[in-house]
Amino acid sequence: MDAAHIDLGLPAGWSCWLELQQSSEGTCSGKAELREGHEPRCVLIIAQQPNREAVIERLKFRADYFVGEWRMRQGEDGAPRS
């Protein structure tokens, strides 16, 4: 299955690509890649959820958390903090 760009309302410069899979029972799971610019930063795996909307809701929560932590650790100038 191909990944598709999904708008999660992430900060400028960040994007998310999502690959969804649906089971024969109708539940969904997904794999998403978060990118800062063109650089991949994280792959998130979303386990079985009752539907597509639940996958996206869970993904948004986890992506917001990751990006917030990443930005805090990088500092405002983008340089890693020690």
C-alpha positions in Angstrom: 0.0 0.0 0.0 1.3 3.5 -0.9 1.8 6.2 1.7 -0.1 9.4 1.4 0.6 12.9 2.7 -1.7 13.8 5.6 -2.2 17.2 7.1 -2.0 16.9 10.9 -1.5 20.7 11.6 2.1 20.2 12.5 4.5 23.2 12.8 5.9 24.7 9.7 8.5 22.5 8.0 7.1 19.3 9.3 5.1 16.8 7.3 3.6 13.3 7.8 3.1 10.4 5.4 0.7 7.7 6.4 0.2 4.2 5.1 -3.1 2.7 6.3 -4.1 -1.0 6.3 -7.6 -2.2 6.9 -8.4 -5.7 8.1 -11.3 -7.9 6.8 -13.1 -7.1 10.1 -13.0 -3.4 9.3 -10.4 -2.3 11.9 -7.5 -0.2 10.8 -3.8 0.2 11.6 -1.1 2.4 10.2 2.5 3.3 9.8 3.5 7.0 9.5 6.7 8.8 8.8 7.3 12.3 10.3 9.7 14.5 8.3 11.3 17.8 9.1 11.9 19.3 5.8 13.2 16.4 3.7 14.8 14.6 6.7 12.9 11.6 8.2 12.7 12.0 12.0 10.4 9.3 13.2 8.3 6.3 12.2 5.1 5.8 14.2 3.2 2.6 14.3 -0.5 2.8 15.1 -1.9 -0.5 16.3 -5.4 -1.8 15.5 -8.1 0.9 15.9 -11.8 0.6 15.3 -11.7 2.8 12.2 -9.7 5.2 10.1 -10.7 8.3 12.1 -9.4 6.6 15.3 -6.0 5.9 13.6 -5.7 9.5 12.5 -6.7 10.8 16.0 -4.1 8.6 17.7 -1.5 9.5 15.1 -2.1 13.2 15.6 -1.7 12.8 19.4 1.6 10.9 19.0 3.0 13.2 16.2 2.3 16.3 18.3 4.1 14.8 21.2 7.1 13.7 19.2 7.5 17.0 17.4 7.1 19.0 20.6 9.8 16.9 22.3 12.1 17.1 19.2 11.8 20.8 19.0 12.4 21.3 22.7 15.6 19.1 22.6 16.9 20.9 19.5 16.5 24.4 20.9 15.3 27.4 19.0 18.4 27.5 16.7 18.0 23.9 15.6 21.3 22.8 17.2 21.1 19.8 19.4 21.3 20.6 23.1 23.9 18.7 25.2 
